[in-house]
Amino acid sequence: MAVEGTIHFLARDPLYKSEKPYSLRFTPESISQTNLKPVKRTVRVVDLREESAAKKLDFESCGFGVVSMKSALAYDDFFKKDMVKSVYYLEIGQMLKTLFKASHVYILDHVVC
């Protein structure tokens, strides 16, 4: 299944050859708050869970993978930051340790929209 959606990308601008793109979370006095120049593009978004069954989408060949994993959290629990950190981080960490044969996994951050 696929849907179309609009995504903002960073415009290709000669400015970025001499200045890194930035956006500040405060209003500075002497410089612009941002130098980002976004462009909107319509993109086709495909459910990778379906695609991965038909194609080989794994870490070795693509640099990312699609992994099926059960969680103790219910759907609504994923909107509760404390539950995500106390339960899901552990589940994800254990899955990644197993998948990559790692001795340690550090979850840096997560975003809930």
Secondary structure, DSSP 4 states (H G I P E B T S, - for coil): -EEEEEEEEE---GGGGTS---B-SS--SSS-SB---EEEEEEEEE-HHHHHHHS---HHHHS--------SS-GGGGG-HHHIIIIIHHHHHHHHHHHHT-S----------
